Amino acid sequence: MDDPWGPIVRAGWRNTPAISGRAATETDVKAGRAVFYISSGSVPHQIAVPICGIHRDVETDSATPVVVIQAEEAGDQTMLGARLLGGGNMVCTLAEVEFLTEPDAHFFTA
C-alpha cells in the first residue's frame, strides 16, 4: 500500500485526498483523507479543500507551504489538517495559515 503521507506531486496537488462536508472519522485518517478526528465531536468548517496555504509557526516565524485537506470546528477552535509537500502532515489552527488562491513558484520551492 502507498504511504498516504508521502510527498505531494506538484502537478497533482488538486487531487490530494481530502475530507469535506462532514467531520472526519478514524477510517478517513487511516486512508489519508484526514489528519485527525475528534471523537468527542466536531463540525466541518466551510472551506473548500484541498487548498494551498502557508503555515506560519508562531514561535519561529518560519513559513511552510502546505495543502490543507481538512477543516473542522470544535468548541471555539477551528483546526486544520494539512499535508507537507515533502511528505508528512500537521495539525494547526485556522489563524496559523494564509490561504493562496493558487500556488506560486515559491510555494513549491520553499
N, C-alpha and C positions, 0 to 999 in steps of 0.2 A: 504494500500500500504506500502511496506517496505521502510525504510529510505535509500535513495541512498547514504547517507554519514555515514552509520553505520560502526562498526568495520569490519576489513578485516580478513577473516578466513585464518589462516596460510597455510593450505594445498591447499587452492584455490586462492592464490594471483594472479596466472596467468590468472584467469578467471575474474579479476576485469574489469568491463566495461571501455572502453577507446575509444578515437576518434583518428583515424589515416588516413592520406592521404588527408585530407581536413580540412578546418577551421571549428571550432565548431559553432553551432547555439544556440539560446536560448532554443530550444527544447532539444538539447544534454545536456545542463546544467540541465534542469528540470528532465531529465531521469537519471542523474548521470553518463553520459558518458564523460562529460567535466566539468571543474570547472568554466570556464569563456568563454565569447565570445566577440569578438571585433567588434562592429557594424560598425566601420569605415573601416574595412577590415584587413585581415592578411593572411598569407600563412602557410601551415603546415611545420614544421621543420622535417627533415629526421631522426627521431629516432624511433626505434621500441618500441611501448608501448602496454601493460603496462611493466614497468621496475622498478626494485627496486633501491633505492638510499638513500643516507644520505644527508639530508638538513643541512647545516651549517649556523646558524644565525650569520651574520656578526657583530652584536653588542655584543652578549653574548658569542659567540663561542660555543653555545650548539649544539649538534648533535641530529637530529630527523630522525628516519627511515621513509621513505615514499614510496609509489608506485606511480610513475609518470604515469598519464593517458592521458596527452595532452601536446603537444609542438607546439608552433606557433611563427612565426616571424612577428613583426610589427615594421616598421622603422628599427632602429639599435638594437632592443632588441629581445631576444628570451625568451619568457615567458613559464613557465611550470605550468600545473595544476596537483596537487598531492593530493593523499589521505593519511591521517594519519592512522596508524594501529589501533589505539583505537577508531577511528571514527572522522569524520570531514574532512576538506580539506584545502588546501592553494594554493596561487599563489606565485611563486618565479621565479627567473631568472635562466638561464642555469648555470651561474657561481656559484650559491649557492648550487648546487647538485653534489655530487660524485656518479656516477653510479656504480652499482655492477653487475657482470655477473650472480651471483646467491646470494640469501640472505644467510647469515651465521647465526649461533646460536645467536650471539649478536644482529643481526638485529631484531629478534623477541622478544628479552628481553629488549631492550633499552627503 
